[in-house]
């Protein structure tokens, strides 16, 4: 179960908590209405989001982070080191976007008994290649949600993988429209399903 930070129907909470593995993101805003179980917290390990999380006692002690057995860093430091120079030209306002905090997340995991996973740059490259078929336009990087979906599908091709809380909206430098089309393609192939599909929700309510 991959739970984004978008809206999640409260009636899905029990289904989310019953999954074999629940992945949430960054500050885990999906906690509560979107269930309470968290096995993995996937984090942006570069730039301002990373600095904010690591510097926040509230984040470190939050129920989601405290209960998670793993932290997944979605940004391979090698990939983002290579992005720094071109972004200095194309997006000078993102001067701290590639600042790497992976080692600090490793230290946090070591101190709290968690496993730290850094998603390999090959996953990022694969997402870029897959998005190319869906007219992504100009963008900086795929969203963390898209990277995690690709990571899970690549390592668990036969698993029942469901997503919830994915509105495919947010920061303008993520290619959300193309990501939605790619996710829909995975769904049509039977590789993925949306737990919060309105038809599924109606069925669960007996309507």
Rosetta blueprint (number, residue, H / E / L):
1 X L
2 X E
3 X E
4 X L
5 X L
6 X L
7 X L
8 X L
9 X L
10 X H
11 X H
12 X H
13 X H
14 X H
15 X H
16 X H
17 X H
18 X L
19 X L
20 X L
21 X L
22 X L
23 X E
24 X E
25 X E
26 X L
27 X L
28 X L
29 X L
30 X L
31 X L
32 X E
33 X L
34 X L
35 X E
36 X L
37 X L
38 X L
39 X L
40 X E
41 X E
42 X E
43 X E
44 X L
45 X L
46 X E
47 X H
48 X H
49 X H
50 X H
51 X H
52 X H
53 X H
54 X H
55 X L
56 X L
57 X H
58 X H
59 X H
60 X H
61 X L
62 X L
63 X H
64 X H
65 X H
66 X H
67 X H
68 X L
69 X L
70 X E
71 X E
72 X E
73 X E
74 X L
75 X L
76 X L
77 X H
78 X H
79 X H
80 X H
81 X H
82 X H
83 X H
84 X H
85 X H
86 X H
87 X H
88 X H
89 X H
90 X H
91 X L
92 X L
93 X L
94 X L
95 X L
96 X L
97 X L
98 X L
99 X L
100 X E
101 X L
102 X H
103 X H
104 X H
105 X H
106 X H
107 X H
108 X H
109 X H
110 X H
111 X H
112 X H
113 X L
114 X L
115 X E
116 X E
117 X E
118 X E
119 X L
120 X L
121 X H
122 X H
123 X H
124 X H
125 X H
126 X H
127 X H
128 X H
129 X H
130 X H
131 X H
132 X H
133 X H
134 X H
135 X L
136 X L
137 X L
138 X L
139 X L
140 X L
141 X L
142 X L
143 X L
144 X H
145 X H
146 X H
147 X H
148 X H
149 X H
150 X H
151 X H
152 X H
153 X H
154 X H
155 X H
156 X L
157 X L
158 X L
159 X L
160 X L
161 X L
162 X E
163 X E
164 X E
165 X L
166 X L
167 X L
168 X L
169 X L
170 X L
171 X L
172 X L
173 X L
174 X L
175 X L
176 X H
177 X H
178 X H
179 X H
180 X H
181 X H
182 X H
183 X H
184 X H
185 X H
186 X H
187 X H
188 X H
189 X L
190 X L
191 X L
192 X L
193 X E
194 X E
195 X L
196 X L
197 X L
198 X H
199 X H
200 X H
201 X H
202 X H
203 X H
204 X H
205 X H
206 X L
207 X L
